[in-house]
Structure formats: structure tokens, C-alpha cells
Amino acid sequence: TWYGLTLTVKIYNNVWASIGPLPPHPQLVNIVLRFGLNKDDSAHLQLLHEWGHLQSLPVMGVLAGLFWYLSFPVLPAVAGLFILWEILSESYVILKDSDNYFRIYRSRWM
């Protein structure tokens, strides 16, 4: 559940995912970050990452309101929000499962 709502995160393959009733979207950041990981580790981190988008949605709403209030140009504001949301989502993955996260990536590079 997410703030009292029951939602499902679906990973269709290494490229597409959906959250709740939303249509599938490409997992551009996950494709890059999870490249070379085994299937189970990649799926685990992908699910946490997508869930991190939901967990950080209230923060993104506040940031979007701040960008609108400060009259940021639309294209840079949307690009900036997208980048911040990806960083927040991956930060959620690290905070939620840090021991496993670093073990997975240590084994990838060593």
C-alpha cells in the first residue's frame, strides 16, 4: 500500500514497467543502472526503484509547485523534475536495501 492506496508495480521485462492503473512506461534509468546484473538482482532493484517513484511523489509535487511558483521555463523545469525524481527514486532504493544494494554492485564490478 502507498499512503492508504493499494497499488501494484508490474515489471513487464527489462524495458517496460507500470504502477497501479497507469500505462506501462520505459524504464530508461533502470536499463542503464541494472545493465550486467543477474535477472533476480535486477528485478529486485527495479521493483524498489519503481516503488521509490511512488514514495517520492509528494516531494515531487512540492518541487513542481515551487518550480511553477518561481516561474521556471517549462522545458527546463520538466527535465529538472525528471532528473530529480530519478535521483530520489534511486536514493530510496539505496536507503531501503543498502546492504544488498552495495553487495550487488560490488559483485558486478569485482
N, C-alpha and C positions, 0 to 999 in steps of 0.2 A: 504494500500500500504506500501511497505517496500523499501526505497531508490529508489522510482520510479517504482518498480515492483509490480504488483498486485498478491498477493498470498492468499491462503485460508488455514486456520488452521481447521482441522477436528478432532473432538473427537469422536471416534467410540464407546467407552464405558469407563469404569474406567481404562482400561488397555492399550488400543491402541490409538495412535494419528498419524496424518500426517500433514506435512506442504508443501503446494504447490504441485509440481509434485513428491515429494519424497514418497517412500513406507511407510506404517504405521510402527511405531516403538513402543516398550513397554514404558510406562510411569512409570518407576521404582521409581523415586523420588516422582512423584505425588501420587502414590499409598500409600507411607508411609506418606507424609505430609498431605494428604487430608483424611486420614482414620478417620471415625467417623463424618465427616461433612455431612450436608444435601446435597441433589443432586444439587440444584441450586447454592449454595455457592461453592461446589466442582467444578462444571463445569465452573463457572466464574473464579476461581483461576487457573484451569487447562489451560483455554484459554490464560490467561495472561502469565502464565509460558511458554507455548509453543511459544507465541509471543516474550517473553523475550529471547528465544534462537536465534530468528532471529535478534532482536535488538542488541544482544551482539556478533553476528557473526564477525563483523570487529575486535573487540577486541581480539577474539579468533584467528583470522588469524594472528594478530601481535604476540600474545603469542606463537602460533605454530611456526612462523618464528624465534622467539627468542630461543625457545627450540631447534629447528633444528640448528641454528647458534651456540649455546652453546654445541652442540653435546650430548644432553641428551640421555640416552638409550631409545629405542623406547617404551618398555612396561611401564616403569615409566612415561615417557612423555605423553603417551596417557591416562593413568589413571589420571595423574595430570590435564591434559587438560579437561577431562570429569568432574572431581570434580569441577574445577574452573568454567566451563560452567554452571553447575547446580547451583552453588552459585550465579553467575552473573544473571542467569535467575530468581532465586527466589528473588534476590535483586531488579530486575526490577519490579516484582510483588509488593513488599513492597513499592517501590518508586512511582509506578503508582497509587496505590489504598491503601495507608497506613491506612486511617481511617477505611475503610471497612475490610481490612486485619486483623487488630487488633481486631475489633469488632467480626468478625467471630471466631477467635481463643479464644478470651475471653469467648464467649458464649459456646465454646466447652469444656473448662476446668472448668467452674464455674457452 
